[in-house]
Amino acid sequence: MLPFLFLFAAGTLAADAPSPVTALLFAPDGKTLVAASQQGLATYSWPELKLLERSKPPFSHLHDLAFSECGTRLAIAGGDPQEKGGVEILEWPRFKSIQKIGAGGDAVYGVVWSGDGKSLAMACADKTVRLHNLADGNTKEITDHSAAVLSVLFVALPSDTTKTELLLSAGRDQSIRVFDAATASPLRSLDNHTAAVNDLALRLAKNGELPLVASAGQDKTVRFWQPSNGRLVRFAKVPSPPLTIRWLPGGDFVAVSCTDGHLRVIDWQSLRVVLEKKVSEGWLTSLAVSQDGTHAVVGDERGELHAVSLDGIKRE
């Protein structure tokens, strides 16, 4: 286990031999934070950010983490670049390996569980989206992207529609693709971004409203979509490319971590930046928001974790 140093003044946790923090996720209980890097998985107590446990990585590169809806399984996406990609599923919180899923000859950048927990979608560096059925082990390969796929997202639809769930994928080809999650059939392409689409985030459903998805683009924009009809609702410009995006509880704001080391919070309706904080001198490579919405935790390219208070959001 590598020694860690907690820097109280900066609210920062740093490793002696840092590697970028590629994924951050709060556990279902809201009291534990899970972090991924090339050093492996690490868990921290929240809000103390005390290191609890470190485990060896299943791949040389880890890129994403996702809890199942029931909160008892953790999917870890990664791989060995240009050699193999895959996802390992762990029993939570025991860290016991349950299943390993191969995913081609390059790394997996993103992973997400379907709403019923029966399938996994994977965003792959080999330009594919892979939809894996956990019961029978069958995998559907979707080849609609022309470059690496960086993010995937399941979107549940209202019960009065003919389809029950959509699958969205985003990548370096500047597009967001929308599929029928049940059949993997393509439905539409959202192509307003002018550079890579780095991340996707789904707003929690509100009664009577269509699902709303936010995208973070290398073109320095944050865009808001209704994927069920393909509508671009509005978009905001930011000074630096956002790498990760998360909705705050309540669904009024999104937080983005950017390459200039700033965390920005955006009101999705007014498009105003309602909070901006300089967090690091390096890229902010990962982001998680606490369940009560009072704090964000960001990881940077130097392997540091930063706890950031979200007090001070300028609400209209």
Helices and strands as residue ranges (DSSP letters): E 4-7, E 12-15, E 23-26, E 32-37, E 40-45, E 51-55, E 61-67, E 73-80, E 84-91, E 96-102, E 108-113, E 119-124, E 129-133, E 139-142, E 149-156, E 165-171, E 176-180, E 186-190, E 197-202, E 213-217, E 221-226, E 231-237, E 242-247, E 253-258, E 262-267, E 273-278, E 284-289, E 295-300, E 305-309
